[in-house]
Amino acid sequence: MPDHPLLERADELALLDAALHDAASGITRTVVVRGEPGIGKSSLLAAAAARAAALGFGARRATFTVVSKRTANGLLWEWFGEEAHSDERAPIFDGPAELVRGVLRGERTAEPVALAYAAQWAVSDLDEDGPALLVVDDLQWADVASRRLLTTLAARLQTDRILLLMATRPDPELDADPAFAAMLAGARTSLLEPRPLTLAAIGELSAERGVDAVRVLEVSGGVPFYVRELIDHGLEASPARVREGLRERLAALSPDARSVVETAVVVAEGIAPGVIADAAGVSLARLLDLLPQLDAAGLVERRGDRVVPTHPIVVEGALASLSADRLAHLHARVADALRTAGAPLPAIAAHEAATTPSCDARRAASLAEAARLALDAGTPAIAARLFERARAEGALTSTAASQWAFDEGRARVMAGESEAGLALIRAAAREVHDPRLRAERFLELGDAAYMTSDFGAAGEGYAAARAAIASAADVSDAERRLVLAKIATNELAFSSEPMGALMAEIAQLEAQPPEFDTDADRAIFAVVALALGLAGLPGGEVHAHRARGVFPEGGSDDPISYVLSGALNIHGMFDDAEQWLSAAIADARDSGSVQGYGTASYARGALRIPYGRLRSGLADLEAARGRPNSVGAPISRPCSTSS
């Protein structure tokens, strides 16, 4: 791409120099460059990287693209993926950071809080050999887990020799993120918003070309990308005409050169030359011959060990010229090339998800496994889309189809798509014949429905689970009691009368030493304690004390958890109830459960307000009002036997 001076950015460069100086001296800094497409964000990032290299900084870069939201933890893949997949274990993964390596290799799962701590450990280790620059470009396209991790790191890193440098377009979703807002407001964060170029700067750029600077300013609005396109290529209409000019340049290329550009724009974060050559169907030697031509045309260039489009606007213009079938074909070629090169599964799945379903069993399994990784990463919306796409691929056994529908249903409920999620869970439960698995799925249906206040569907699920358990051989007391507790929990929505069957269970449990109580036993105590308190009957406080414990794990998504907090509250243990609900909120946030977070926040707000904690209670209720993320309608596609 033709070189141009960086004009009218003295203030921005001075701030970047100061941030680099602070980072080199052991004060972690964050700089956010925000602005419209073409305003010069990438140029500032490149200038900062050059300055950092001159000062002895090491650098890591993460670039997000329009496909990045299809997989979780893209930030970690970009920063550490290559080292994680090396046969030789890198020192950066010592101590807690080993978890990062395990997750990226698909050998471990981790809750987001644990993964954030491990990532912090790995990032902090970067300054062992000198200060480090961590670059994040096009943050607006980042997956939710990466955004969450980035804001967490910005808050926690304080005395490391690190500069976090990120660029983003104005984005309503990102701007509405409280964690991102808190990061921007931090004392060690600086916000740069580059302004359009003035007539004087445009005159300096266009002087040698004999171009009318006034006309360029009128057409481009001073946006540097369009200014330079107009000067370099002589376009005289508008930014829309510039985009049309990009398409014309693409159409004028030879077929193999055009294939390289089209392949590059579907992997806009950059790809190794050998992989792009494979995906584009050209030899590596031919690719290397083409790159100078494509660079001169302002389309594709080589940056270090990657081939990348020259600018996001080039990506968008080229993508707009592709038909849906061509785009799906390109994604399929890229996925195959990445698999051949041994790329990590999420990187492959991001492209497989954009292909046309073709009854490929390997692709379906790959997408489902990537969906499970996304669920473990606390990004249920991504997981739901990947499970949906895996099922649409076809070529499934009945067992796999049923399991993936169930998993997709769970992910959808967590992501806030309750109606679609419940329908999938219900269908997956009804088609199972094994009693214990059938009971497990119907319990999940009951829990998910209860959390959405659909008590009729919850009762349906719990009753079916009870029938399934009754038909199973060798049913344990724990299995039986858990189902009874769930049924009674749902009935408390209509009546405060405890079930006689539960009272019979209590009579047995009271004779048991508390240290032998199981989670199911504590569930019985919690339900009875709340029921007695609501009915104004004695004995509930004793049962509430007996129920109090760490129950259940992942409690934000289980109705018993709210019964327990209610029992603690109604019997005067407000602090315990509040603390427990706070843990439930944290658990829901970590798992990415929109539904669980809303329920837990509402419960804590309703608990706090009567005790005079009006401000914090109202904040909880406001948090509970947040709109869930839609993941789209379920789809299916039967395979043709001729496929």
Secondary structure as the mmCIF struct_conf table of DSSP 4:
data_model
#
loop_
_struct_conf.conf_type_id
_struct_conf.id
_struct_conf.beg_label_comp_id
_struct_conf.beg_label_asym_id
_struct_conf.beg_label_seq_id
_struct_conf.end_label_comp_id
_struct_conf.end_label_asym_id
_struct_conf.end_label_seq_id
BEND BEND1 GLU A 8 GLU A 8
HELX_RH_AL_P HELX_RH_AL_P1 ALA A 10 ALA A 24
TURN_TY1_P TURN_TY1_P1 SER A 25 GLY A 26
STRN STRN1 ARG A 29 ARG A 34
BEND BEND2 GLU A 36 GLU A 36
TURN_TY1_P TURN_TY1_P2 PRO A 37 GLY A 38
BEND BEND3 ILE A 39 GLY A 40
HELX_RH_AL_P HELX_RH_AL_P2 LYS A 41 ALA A 54
TURN_TY1_P TURN_TY1_P3 LEU A 55 GLY A 56
STRN STRN2 GLY A 58 THR A 63
TURN_TY1_P TURN_TY1_P4 VAL A 66 VAL A 67
HELX_RH_3T_P HELX_RH_3T_P1 SER A 68 ARG A 70
BEND BEND4 THR A 71 ALA A 72
HELX_RH_AL_P HELX_RH_AL_P3 GLY A 74 ALA A 84
TURN_TY1_P TURN_TY1_P5 HIS A 85 HIS A 85
BEND BEND5 SER A 86 GLU A 88
HELX_LH_PP_P HELX_LH_PP_P1 ARG A 89 ALA A 90
HELX_RH_3T_P HELX_RH_3T_P2 PRO A 91 PHE A 93
HELX_RH_3T_P HELX_RH_3T_P3 GLY A 95 ALA A 97
HELX_RH_AL_P HELX_RH_AL_P4 GLU A 98 LEU A 104
TURN_TY1_P TURN_TY1_P6 ARG A 105 GLY A 106
BEND BEND6 GLU A 107 GLU A 107
HELX_RH_AL_P HELX_RH_AL_P5 PRO A 112 ASP A 125
HELX_RH_3T_P HELX_RH_3T_P4 LEU A 126 ASP A 129
BEND BEND7 GLY A 130 GLY A 130
STRN STRN3 ALA A 132 ASP A 137
HELX_RH_3T_P HELX_RH_3T_P5 LEU A 139 TRP A 141
HELX_RH_AL_P HELX_RH_AL_P6 VAL A 144 ARG A 156
BEND BEND8 THR A 159 ARG A 161
STRN STRN4 ILE A 162 THR A 168
HELX_RH_AL_P HELX_RH_AL_P7 PRO A 172 ASP A 175
TURN_TY1_P TURN_TY1_P7 ALA A 176 ALA A 176
HELX_RH_AL_P HELX_RH_AL_P8 PRO A 178 ALA A 185
BEND BEND9 GLY A 186 GLY A 186
TURN_TY1_P TURN_TY1_P8 ALA A 187 ARG A 188
STRN STRN5 THR A 189 LEU A 192
HELX_LH_PP_P HELX_LH_PP_P2 PRO A 194 THR A 198
HELX_RH_AL_P HELX_RH_AL_P9 LEU A 199 SER A 206
HELX_RH_3T_P HELX_RH_3T_P6 ALA A 207 ARG A 209
TURN_TY1_P TURN_TY1_P9 GLY A 210 GLY A 210
HELX_RH_AL_P HELX_RH_AL_P10 ALA A 213 SER A 220
TURN_TY1_P TURN_TY1_P10 GLY A 221 GLY A 222
HELX_RH_AL_P HELX_RH_AL_P11 PRO A 224 HIS A 233
BEND BEND10 ALA A 237 ALA A 237
HELX_RH_AL_P HELX_RH_AL_P12 PRO A 239 ALA A 251
TURN_TY1_P TURN_TY1_P11 ALA A 252 ALA A 252
BEND BEND11 LEU A 253 LEU A 253
HELX_RH_AL_P HELX_RH_AL_P13 PRO A 255 VAL A 266
TURN_TY1_P TURN_TY1_P12 VAL A 267 GLU A 269
STRN STRN6 ILE A 271 ILE A 271
HELX_RH_AL_P HELX_RH_AL_P14 PRO A 273 ALA A 280
TURN_TY1_P TURN_TY1_P13 GLY A 281 GLY A 281
HELX_RH_AL_P HELX_RH_AL_P15 LEU A 284 ALA A 296
TURN_TY1_P TURN_TY1_P14 ALA A 297 GLY A 298
BEND BEND12 LEU A 299 LEU A 299
STRN STRN7 VAL A 300 ARG A 303
TURN_TY1_P TURN_TY1_P15 GLY A 304 ASP A 305
STRN STRN8 ARG A 306 PRO A 309
BEND BEND13 THR A 310 THR A 310
HELX_RH_AL_P HELX_RH_AL_P16 PRO A 312 ALA A 320
TURN_TY1_P TURN_TY1_P16 SER A 321 SER A 321
BEND BEND14 LEU A 322 LEU A 322
HELX_RH_AL_P HELX_RH_AL_P17 ALA A 324 THR A 340
TURN_TY1_P TURN_TY1_P17 ALA A 341 GLY A 342
HELX_RH_AL_P HELX_RH_AL_P18 LEU A 345 GLU A 352
TURN_TY1_P TURN_TY1_P18 ALA A 353 ALA A 354
BEND BEND15 THR A 355 THR A 355
HELX_LH_PP_P HELX_LH_PP_P3 THR A 356 PRO A 357
HELX_RH_AL_P HELX_RH_AL_P19 ALA A 361 ASP A 376
TURN_TY1_P TURN_TY1_P19 ALA A 377 GLY A 378
HELX_RH_AL_P HELX_RH_AL_P20 PRO A 380 GLU A 393
HELX_RH_AL_P HELX_RH_AL_P21 SER A 398 ALA A 415
TURN_TY1_P TURN_TY1_P20 GLY A 416 GLY A 416
HELX_RH_AL_P HELX_RH_AL_P22 SER A 418 ARG A 430
TURN_TY1_P TURN_TY1_P21 GLU A 431 GLU A 431
BEND BEND16 ASP A 434 ASP A 434
HELX_RH_AL_P HELX_RH_AL_P23 PRO A 435 MET A 451
TURN_TY1_P TURN_TY1_P22 THR A 452 SER A 453
HELX_RH_AL_P HELX_RH_AL_P24 PHE A 455 ALA A 470
TURN_TY1_P TURN_TY1_P23 SER A 471 SER A 471
BEND BEND17 ALA A 472 ASP A 474
HELX_RH_AL_P HELX_RH_AL_P25 ASP A 477 GLU A 491
TURN_TY1_P TURN_TY1_P24 LEU A 492 PHE A 494
HELX_LH_PP_P HELX_LH_PP_P4 GLU A 497 MET A 499
HELX_RH_AL_P HELX_RH_AL_P26 GLY A 500 LEU A 509
TURN_TY1_P TURN_TY1_P25 GLU A 510 ALA A 511
BEND BEND18 GLN A 512 GLN A 512
HELX_RH_3T_P HELX_RH_3T_P7 PRO A 514 PHE A 516
HELX_RH_AL_P HELX_RH_AL_P27 ASP A 519 ALA A 535
TURN_TY1_P TURN_TY1_P26 GLY A 536 GLY A 536
TURN_TY1_P TURN_TY1_P27 PRO A 538 GLY A 539
HELX_RH_AL_P HELX_RH_AL_P28 GLY A 540 ALA A 547
BEND BEND19 GLY A 549 VAL A 550
BEND BEND20 PRO A 552 PRO A 552
TURN_TY1_P TURN_TY1_P28 GLU A 553 GLY A 554
HELX_RH_3T_P HELX_RH_3T_P8 GLY A 555 ASP A 557
HELX_RH_AL_P HELX_RH_AL_P29 PRO A 559 ILE A 570
TURN_TY1_P TURN_TY1_P29 HIS A 571 GLY A 572
HELX_RH_AL_P HELX_RH_AL_P30 PHE A 574 SER A 591
TURN_TY1_P TURN_TY1_P30 GLY A 592 GLY A 592
HELX_RH_AL_P HELX_RH_AL_P31 VAL A 594 ARG A 608
HELX_RH_3T_P HELX_RH_3T_P9 ILE A 609 TYR A 611
TURN_TY1_P TURN_TY1_P31 GLY A 612 GLY A 612
HELX_RH_AL_P HELX_RH_AL_P32 LEU A 614 ALA A 624
TURN_TY1_P TURN_TY1_P32 ARG A 625 ARG A 625
HELX_LH_PP_P HELX_LH_PP_P5 GLY A 626 SER A 630
HELX_LH_PP_P HELX_LH_PP_P6 PRO A 638 SER A 640
TURN_TY1_P TURN_TY1_P33 THR A 641 SER A 642
#
